[in-house]
Amino acid sequence: MSRLKQIFLAMAVAFAALVAVAPAASAQGTTVITIDEAKILRDSKAGKDIQTKLQNIEAQINNELEPTRASLETEGKSLNAQLQGKTREQVAGDAALVGKLQAYDKKTADFGRARQKASQEYSLTERQALVDFNKALEPVLMQVVNEKNAQVVMSRSAVVYSAESIDVTASVISKLDAATPTINVVRKRIPDQPAQ
């Protein structure tokens, strides 16, 4: 099935579900509200705070890795210059050059592991920041739910159509800004693995 057909099918199913749920919801007096989670994360003070802190942590990680990366690049160029015009047999016969190549390979592998570890640390840090953001968001969202007497909260991204009047995103952002303008974001560290 083509991508376009999948989208139309998903829209048709969602619309059918909305049409089926809407009369039942209104018949029972159910109050439905929607929120835009991406907008809350993007526009709230806490969300902006997380973004800034994560960017700073990413810059710190890049600054830690940069000297080694630059050193390896310089050393690689130097080794390439030494290899120019030499046959495989000539290289194998030059014990000093073979030693340099092996040391360079080890440094490159070590750097690859360091980059992988830094990437994992960043992912853990980002995940924890989002967990903490959601913990701060939950009581604020429940406050809005209680104020609106809502029985159902839907994600705006999962709804095909909704009236602007049921979107409480602005209210949630306002209350979250007042309650939690910042989130503590601390870089998660992974212990070094012993050499094998």
Secondary structure, 3 states (H helix, E strand, C coil): CCHHHHHHHHHHHHHHHHHHHHHHHHHHCCCEEEECHHHHHHHCHHHHHHHHHHHHHHHHHHHHHHHHHHHHHHHHHHHHHHHCCCCHHHHHHCHHHHHHHHHHHHHHHHHHHHHHHHHHHHHHHHHHHHHHHHHHHHHHHHHHHHHHCCCEEEEHHHCCCCCHHHECHHHHHHHHHHHCCCCCCCCCCCCCCCCC
